[in-house]
Every structure is written in structure tokens, then in C-alpha cells.
Amino acid sequence: MNVLVDSSVWSLALRRNTTNDAIAIVNVLRDLMADGRVVLLGAIRQEVLSGVRYKEQFARVARVSSCFS
């Protein structure tokens, strides 16, 4: 079964300083990604990208997020 991951989860995963409370959520996301079960809708991808501040980070997030469909 595939899992649609919301922008709030992506935001937690992309933060530089992940809180201890969020680590469990990020680890579940990593496991789902490793299993190839993550689905990312275009609207969610756009929302995540709109929150990226720096050009280099934007390019990296855009490239990596294009792998999920």
C-alpha cells in the first residue's frame, strides 16, 4: 500500500533542527521512502517548495521530490 505524505510531514523532515517529538515521524517517512511507498501529489510538492528560502535548497528539494509520484 502506498502512502500519501502531507506537506506538514515533509516540512518536519526538511527542517534543519528536528525536535525530539518529530524524530519518530521523520523515521517513519524514511522507512516508507526506503520501501518505495511514498506518494507526493503535485499540489503538496508545490506547497513544500514554496516554503524553501534558498535557491540551492530549492533546487535540491525539487530534484529529490520529483522522484515521488
Backbone torsions as a table, in degrees:
resi	resn	phi	psi	omega
1	MET	NA	133.2	176.3
2	ASN	-85.6	158.5	-177.3
3	VAL	-126.7	125.9	175.0
4	LEU	-82.8	119.6	-176.5
5	VAL	-100.4	125.3	-177.5
6	ASP	-78.2	161.9	-178.1
7	SER	-62.1	-29.5	179.4
8	SER	-64.2	-35.5	178.0
9	VAL	-71.9	-43.0	177.1
10	TRP	-60.5	-39.8	179.6
11	SER	-61.2	-43.8	176.6
12	LEU	-60.3	-43.2	-176.4
13	ALA	-69.1	-30.9	-175.7
14	LEU	-89.4	-9.0	179.7
15	ARG	-68.1	143.9	178.9
16	ARG	-68.9	-42.5	-178.0
17	ASN	-110.3	85.6	179.7
18	THR	-77.4	129.3	179.8
19	THR	-72.0	160.5	178.7
20	ASN	-59.4	-35.2	179.7
21	ASP	-64.9	-31.6	-176.0
22	ALA	-87.4	-15.2	-175.9
23	ILE	-58.3	-40.8	179.9
24	ALA	-62.3	-40.7	179.5
25	ILE	-66.2	-44.6	179.7
26	VAL	-62.9	-38.7	178.3
27	ASN	-65.0	-38.3	176.2
28	VAL	-63.4	-43.2	177.4
29	LEU	-59.7	-44.6	179.0
30	ARG	-60.2	-42.2	178.2
31	ASP	-63.0	-42.9	178.7
32	LEU	-63.8	-40.5	178.2
33	MET	-63.9	-43.2	179.9
34	ALA	-62.5	-32.3	179.3
35	ASP	-85.0	-3.7	-179.6
36	GLY	70.2	31.4	-174.6
37	ARG	-106.9	3.1	-175.7
38	VAL	-86.4	134.9	174.5
39	VAL	-118.8	135.7	179.9
40	LEU	-128.6	113.8	177.5
41	LEU	-75.4	152.2	-179.5
42	GLY	-57.2	-39.2	-179.6
43	ALA	-65.2	-38.1	178.2
44	ILE	-70.5	-41.3	177.6
45	ARG	-59.2	-44.2	178.7
46	GLN	-62.6	-41.0	178.9
47	GLU	-63.2	-42.6	178.3
48	VAL	-63.5	-47.0	-178.6
49	LEU	-64.1	-31.0	-179.5
50	SER	-68.3	-18.6	179.2
51	GLY	-92.8	-0.9	-179.2
52	VAL	-83.3	129.4	-173.1
53	ARG	-88.7	-33.7	-170.9
54	TYR	-111.1	143.7	-175.5
55	LYS	-57.0	-43.1	-179.1
56	GLU	-65.2	-42.8	177.9
57	GLN	-65.4	-40.6	178.8
58	PHE	-58.1	-46.9	-178.9
59	ALA	-62.1	-42.1	-179.4
60	ARG	-66.8	-46.2	-179.9
61	VAL	-65.2	-40.2	178.4
62	ALA	-61.8	-43.7	-178.4
63	ARG	-66.2	-48.1	-177.4
64	VAL	-68.1	-41.3	-177.0
65	SER	-70.2	-18.9	178.5
66	SER	-69.3	-13.6	179.7
67	CYS	-74.9	-18.1	-176.9
68	PHE	-101.3	132.3	178.5
69	SER	-140.9	NA	NA
